[in-house]
Amino acid sequence: MSIPEKITSLQNPKIKNLKKLEKASERREQNLIVIEGMRETVLAQRAGFTITSAFICEEILKEDETYNLKALTSSATGISLYHISKEVYDSVAYRETTEGIIATARPVKHELSKINLGKSPLMLVIEGVEKPGNLGAMLRTCDAAHVDAVLICDGKTDIYNPNVVRSSLGTVFTQQVIVCQTPEAIAFLKQQGIKICAAELRNSNLYFSENFKQPSAVVVGTEATGLSDTWIEAADARIKIPMLGEIDSLNVSVSAAVLLFEAVRQRSL
């Protein structure tokens, strides 16, 4: 690999383009995503994402991360490496506390018809998610619970939004995340014999009374409106978390975690 270019100007065309990639429209047009952080970048590469460039701030990069950087750049072909000043790094970084690397990569699109499922799959379906932070938190939970796939139906946020990448700690790359419409998701689950468990307060059973040992998909909606009637009508079971205080709902990412780890608990018995 040739000696990396040193960038110290905010007006450098490569830095200007990196800033452009803050917009979803630019990411789509250029077919690129932005990844901030060494852990996130390494996870993306391990998952088969093609890293196209890496912007390194040596003033911030931790000494123990230089090994990962060497492994990252030595195992990748065609990656463009740039050293940038702290001033330049601060202008393009999303985090207040960060690790000194920002990378760009080609996105990977998972297709519903090609996902790999285990013998008794556990899935999370998210309808109408709007907040990147909530989506990122749910992806972290899915990674921890080792779900087979995540279906995002009628979503209103870009799954590769830098804030999703950040809040998911890079687990957006470790999951089979499929963006699709509700009808095709329901048809897929029915075809695969996967039990649809809709998080719904009305006419519902307590979540721990359901059998999650069989192939199951936990379906959650938005905090404001909950699940659409389409999902509720298609559900094989309606489940709820008991609310013992004054409020009647939890943050959607918390609800998803409670429900998924009940499935994990049952499957570990």
C-alpha positions in Angstrom: 0.0 0.0 0.0 1.3 3.4 -0.9 2.1 6.1 1.8 -1.3 7.5 2.9 -2.2 11.0 1.9 -2.2 13.5 4.7 -5.3 15.8 4.8 -5.2 18.9 6.9 -7.7 21.2 5.0 -11.5 21.2 5.6 -11.8 22.2 1.9 -10.2 19.0 0.6 -12.6 17.4 -1.9 -12.5 14.0 -0.1 -13.5 15.6 3.2 -16.3 17.6 1.4 -17.6 14.4 -0.1 -17.5 12.7 3.3 -19.6 15.5 4.7 -22.1 15.0 1.8 -22.6 11.4 2.8 -24.4 12.7 5.9 -27.5 12.9 3.6 -29.3 9.6 2.8 -29.8 10.8 -0.8 -26.1 11.1 -1.3 -25.5 7.7 0.3 -27.9 6.1 -2.1 -26.6 8.0 -5.1 -23.0 7.1 -4.3 -23.8 3.6 -3.0 -21.7 4.3 0.1 -22.2 4.2 3.8 -20.2 5.9 6.6 -18.9 3.9 9.5 -17.3 5.6 12.5 -15.2 3.6 15.0 -12.8 0.8 14.8 -15.1 -1.8 16.3 -17.8 -0.9 13.9 -15.5 -0.9 10.9 -14.0 -4.3 11.8 -17.5 -5.8 12.3 -18.6 -4.5 8.9 -15.6 -6.0 7.2 -16.1 -9.4 8.9 -19.7 -9.4 7.7 -18.6 -9.0 4.1 -19.0 -5.2 3.6 -16.4 -3.8 1.2 -14.5 -1.0 2.9 -13.6 1.5 0.3 -11.7 4.2 2.3 -10.5 4.9 5.9 -9.8 8.3 7.3 -7.4 8.0 10.3 -6.6 10.6 13.0 -3.4 9.4 14.6 -3.8 11.9 17.4 -7.0 10.1 18.6 -6.4 6.5 17.5 -5.6 4.5 20.6 -2.4 2.6 20.7 -4.1 -0.8 21.1 -6.2 -0.1 18.0 -3.2 0.1 15.7 -3.2 -3.7 15.5 -6.8 -3.7 14.3 -5.9 -1.0 11.8 -3.1 -3.0 10.4 -5.3 -6.1 10.1 -8.0 -4.0 8.5 -5.8 -2.5 5.8 -3.7 -5.6 5.2 -6.7 -7.9 4.6 -8.6 -5.4 2.3 -7.8 -4.8 -1.3 -8.6 -1.5 -3.0 -9.0 0.4 0.3 -7.9 4.1 0.2 -6.2 5.2 3.5 -5.9 8.8 4.5 -4.4 10.4 7.6 -6.3 13.5 8.7 -5.7 16.2 11.3 -7.7 16.4 14.5 -9.4 19.6 13.2 -10.5 17.8 10.1 -11.6 14.7 12.0 -13.6 16.8 14.5 -15.5 18.4 11.5 -16.7 15.0 10.1 -17.1 12.9 13.2 -20.5 12.2 14.6 -19.5 11.2 18.1 -18.1 13.4 20.8 -16.0 10.5 22.1 -14.6 8.4 19.2 -11.8 6.1 18.2 -10.1 8.0 15.4 -11.3 6.2 12.3 -14.1 7.0 9.9 -14.6 4.6 7.0 -16.8 4.3 3.9 -18.1 1.1 2.6 -20.5 -0.5 0.1 -23.8 -1.3 1.6 -25.1 -4.9 1.7 -28.7 -5.6 0.9 -30.2 -8.7 2.4 -33.2 -10.2 0.5 -36.1 -11.8 2.2 -36.0 -14.8 -0.2 -32.3 -15.5 0.5 -32.0 -15.2 4.3 -30.6 -18.1 6.3 -32.8 -19.4 9.1 -32.0 -22.0 11.8 -34.1 -25.0 12.6 -36.3 -23.0 15.0 -35.8 -19.4 14.0 -36.3 -16.4 16.3 -36.9 -13.2 14.5 -37.8 -9.6 15.3 -40.2 -7.6 13.1 -40.2 -3.8 13.5 -43.0 -1.9 11.9 -42.7 1.8 11.2 -39.6 2.6 13.2 -38.7 6.3 13.0 -35.9 7.0 15.5 -32.4 5.8 14.6 -31.6 5.4 18.3 -34.4 3.0 18.9 -33.5 1.0 15.8 -29.9 0.9 16.9 -30.8 -0.3 20.4 -33.0 -3.0 19.1 -30.2 -4.3 16.8 -27.9 -4.5 19.7 -30.5 -6.6 21.5 -30.9 -8.8 18.5 -27.2 -9.4 18.3 -27.1 -10.3 22.1 -30.2 -12.6 21.7 -28.7 -14.1 18.5 -31.9 -13.7 16.5 -31.9 -15.2 13.0 -33.1 -12.1 11.2 -34.6 -8.7 11.6 -37.4 -7.5 9.3 -38.0 -3.8 9.1 -41.5 -3.1 7.7 -42.6 0.2 6.3 -39.6 1.8 8.0 -39.1 5.5 8.0 -35.4 5.6 8.7 -32.3 4.5 6.7 -30.8 1.4 8.3 -27.3 2.7 7.5 -28.0 6.1 8.9 -24.7 7.0 10.8 -26.8 7.3 14.0 -28.1 3.8 13.5 -24.5 2.5 13.0 -23.4 4.4 16.1 -26.3 3.4 18.4 -26.1 -0.2 17.3 -22.4 -0.3 18.0 -22.0 -1.9 14.6 -24.4 -4.7 15.1 -26.4 -3.5 12.1 -23.6 -5.3 10.3 -23.8 -8.5 12.3 -27.5 -9.1 11.6 -29.5 -10.2 8.6 -31.6 -7.0 8.3 -34.2 -7.0 5.6 -36.2 -3.9 4.7 -39.6 -4.9 3.3 -43.3 -4.1 3.2 -45.8 -5.6 5.7 -47.7 -7.9 3.2 -44.5 -9.6 2.0 -43.2 -10.0 5.5 -46.5 -11.6 6.7 -46.5 -13.9 3.6 -43.0 -15.0 4.3 -43.6 -15.8 8.0 -46.7 -17.7 7.2 -45.0 -19.7 4.4 -42.1 -20.6 6.8 -44.4 -21.7 9.6 -43.1 -19.0 11.9 -45.5 -18.0 14.7 -46.3 -14.3 14.6 -46.4 -12.8 18.1 -47.7 -9.3 18.0 -47.0 -6.9 20.9 -50.5 -5.6 21.6 -52.3 -4.5 24.7 -55.8 -5.4 23.6 -57.1 -9.0 24.1 -53.6 -10.2 24.8 -51.9 -12.8 26.9 -48.9 -12.1 29.2 -45.8 -12.6 27.2 -44.3 -15.2 29.5 -47.3 -17.5 29.0 -46.6 -17.9 25.3 -44.4 -20.7 23.9 -41.4 -19.2 22.2 -39.6 -22.5 21.7 -41.2 -23.0 18.4 -40.2 -20.8 15.4 -41.3 -17.3 16.4 -41.3 -13.7 15.2 -41.8 -11.0 17.8 -43.5 -8.0 16.2 -43.3 -4.5 17.6 -44.7 -1.2 16.4 -44.2 2.5 17.2 -44.6 3.9 20.7 -47.1 6.4 19.4 -49.6 4.2 17.5 -48.5 0.6 18.2 -48.9 -2.0 15.5 -51.2 -1.6 12.5 -54.4 -3.6 12.2 -52.8 -5.6 9.4 -50.2 -7.1 11.8 -52.7 -7.6 14.7 -55.1 -9.5 12.4 -52.3 -11.6 11.0 -51.0 -12.5 14.4 -51.0 -16.1 15.8 -50.7 -14.6 19.3 -51.1 -11.2 20.9 -48.7 -10.6 23.8 -48.3 -7.9 26.3 -45.9 -6.9 29.1 -47.7 -6.2 32.4 -47.6 -2.5 33.3 -48.0 -2.0 37.0 -47.4 1.8 37.3 -49.1 4.9 35.9 -48.0 4.6 32.3 -49.2 2.0 29.8 -46.1 1.4 27.6 -42.4 1.0 27.5 -39.8 2.4 25.1 -40.1 0.1 22.0 -36.5 -1.0 22.3 -37.0 -2.0 26.0 -40.1 -3.9 25.0 -38.3 -5.7 22.3 -35.5 -6.7 24.7 -38.0 -8.0 27.3 -39.8 -10.1 24.7 -36.8 -11.5 22.9 -35.0 -12.5 26.1 -38.1 -14.3 27.3 -37.7 -16.4 24.1 -34.0 -16.9 24.9 -34.8 -17.9 28.5 -37.4 -20.5 27.3 -35.1 -21.9 24.7 -32.3 -22.3 27.3 -34.4 -24.6 29.5 
